[in-house]
Amino acid sequence: MNIRQFNQKMDQRIKNVEKEVEKRMVRSVELVRGHAVKNIARGSKSGTTRQLYNPKRTHTSSAPGEFPASDTGFLVSSITTDVDVEGTTVVGKIVASAPYAPHLEFGTTNMQARPFMQPSLESQSRRIEKIFAEGKLVK
């Protein structure tokens, strides 16, 4: 084997690793997104209940520290994922584009936080580590 052939083999191995990392990053961001969506959309919340109009409905909000309560489903539908390969770096992104998403995640001067992204990431961290360990990409 000459140097050129060796370099070609090494380049191919690197590309295979990059593709594997990207594939596992996609699985990881979807796992976190799914956890956030499930916990926003599911079941009862323990905040205040009030009558809303247009359309007329009853809504129970989340209490501080709980996942936000879904009302129209807009927050859930605004949560998207993206994986970008920038050189040899793979970046996974989970974005909640609803204008009020940061207010829920971090709170405001008038409202305590109802975080959903950070708790979802933290709760799935071991599974994400396992996803990458299965590919022998981390120990």
C-alpha positions as CSV (number, residue, x, y, z in Angstrom):
1,M,0.0,0.0,0.0
2,N,1.4,3.4,-0.9
3,I,0.9,6.7,0.8
4,R,-1.9,7.8,-1.5
5,Q,-3.9,4.6,-0.9
6,F,-3.3,4.9,2.9
7,N,-4.6,8.5,2.8
8,Q,-7.7,7.5,0.9
9,K,-8.4,4.7,3.4
10,M,-8.0,7.1,6.3
11,D,-10.2,9.7,4.6
12,Q,-12.9,7.1,4.1
13,R,-12.7,6.0,7.8
14,I,-13.0,9.7,8.9
15,K,-16.1,10.2,6.7
16,N,-17.6,7.0,8.1
17,V,-17.1,8.2,11.6
18,E,-18.6,11.7,10.8
19,K,-21.7,10.0,9.2
20,E,-22.0,7.8,12.3
21,V,-21.8,10.8,14.7
22,E,-24.3,12.7,12.6
23,K,-26.7,9.8,12.7
24,R,-26.4,9.4,16.4
25,M,-26.8,13.2,16.9
26,V,-30.1,13.1,15.0
27,R,-31.3,10.3,17.3
28,S,-30.2,12.3,20.3
29,V,-31.9,15.6,19.4
30,E,-35.1,13.8,18.5
31,L,-35.0,12.0,21.8
32,V,-34.8,15.3,23.7
33,R,-37.5,16.9,21.5
34,G,-39.8,14.0,22.1
35,H,-39.4,14.2,25.8
36,A,-40.2,17.9,25.8
37,V,-43.2,17.5,23.6
38,K,-44.6,14.5,25.6
39,N,-44.2,16.4,28.9
40,I,-45.8,19.6,27.6
41,A,-48.7,17.8,26.0
42,R,-49.5,15.2,28.7
43,G,-51.9,15.2,31.5
44,S,-53.0,17.6,34.2
45,K,-51.1,20.5,35.5
46,S,-51.4,22.0,39.0
47,G,-51.6,25.7,38.3
48,T,-54.6,27.9,38.2
49,T,-57.7,27.1,36.1
50,R,-59.5,29.8,34.3
51,Q,-62.1,30.2,31.5
52,L,-60.7,31.4,28.2
53,Y,-62.6,32.8,25.2
54,N,-62.1,32.7,21.5
55,P,-62.4,29.8,21.4
56,K,-64.3,29.3,24.6
57,R,-62.5,26.7,26.8
58,T,-61.2,26.0,30.3
59,H,-57.4,26.0,30.7
60,T,-55.3,24.8,33.7
61,S,-51.9,26.4,33.6
62,S,-48.7,24.9,34.9
63,A,-47.3,25.7,38.3
64,P,-43.8,27.2,38.6
65,G,-41.2,24.5,37.9
66,E,-43.6,22.3,36.0
67,F,-43.5,21.7,32.2
68,P,-45.7,24.3,30.5
69,A,-49.3,23.4,30.1
70,S,-50.4,23.1,26.5
71,D,-53.4,25.2,25.4
72,T,-53.4,25.7,21.7
73,G,-50.5,23.3,20.9
74,F,-48.4,26.1,19.3
75,L,-45.4,25.7,21.7
76,V,-45.3,22.0,20.9
77,S,-45.6,22.5,17.2
78,S,-42.8,25.1,17.3
79,I,-40.2,22.7,18.7
80,T,-37.9,21.6,15.9
81,T,-34.6,19.9,15.5
82,D,-31.6,20.3,13.2
83,V,-28.2,18.7,12.9
84,D,-25.5,20.6,11.1
85,V,-22.0,19.4,10.1
86,E,-19.6,22.2,10.3
87,G,-16.2,20.9,9.2
88,T,-15.5,18.0,11.5
89,T,-17.9,19.3,14.1
90,V,-21.5,18.0,14.4
91,V,-23.9,20.3,16.1
92,G,-27.4,19.2,17.2
93,K,-30.0,21.9,17.8
94,I,-33.4,21.8,19.4
95,V,-35.3,25.1,19.0
96,A,-38.6,26.2,20.3
97,S,-39.5,29.1,18.0
98,A,-42.7,30.2,19.8
99,P,-42.1,33.8,20.8
100,Y,-43.0,33.1,24.4
101,A,-40.8,29.9,24.7
102,P,-37.8,31.8,26.4
103,H,-40.2,33.3,28.9
104,L,-41.5,29.9,29.9
105,E,-38.0,28.3,30.0
106,F,-36.3,31.0,32.0
107,G,-39.2,33.0,33.6
108,T,-39.7,36.8,33.6
109,T,-39.9,39.4,36.3
110,N,-43.6,38.6,36.5
111,M,-43.6,34.9,36.1
112,Q,-41.5,32.0,37.5
113,A,-39.9,29.6,35.0
114,R,-41.7,26.6,33.5
115,P,-38.6,25.0,32.0
116,F,-39.0,22.3,29.4
117,M,-35.8,22.2,27.3
118,Q,-33.1,21.9,30.0
119,P,-35.0,19.3,32.0
120,S,-35.6,17.3,28.9
121,L,-31.9,17.3,28.0
122,E,-30.9,16.4,31.6
123,S,-33.4,13.6,31.8
124,Q,-32.1,12.1,28.5
125,S,-28.4,12.6,29.1
126,R,-27.7,9.0,30.0
127,R,-29.6,7.7,27.0
128,I,-27.7,10.1,24.8
129,E,-24.4,8.9,26.2
130,K,-25.5,5.3,25.5
131,I,-26.4,6.2,21.9
132,F,-22.9,7.4,21.3
133,A,-21.3,4.6,23.4
134,E,-23.1,2.0,21.2
135,G,-21.3,3.4,18.2
136,K,-18.0,3.3,20.1
137,L,-17.8,7.0,19.8
138,V,-17.4,7.6,23.5
139,K,-16.5,5.3,26.4
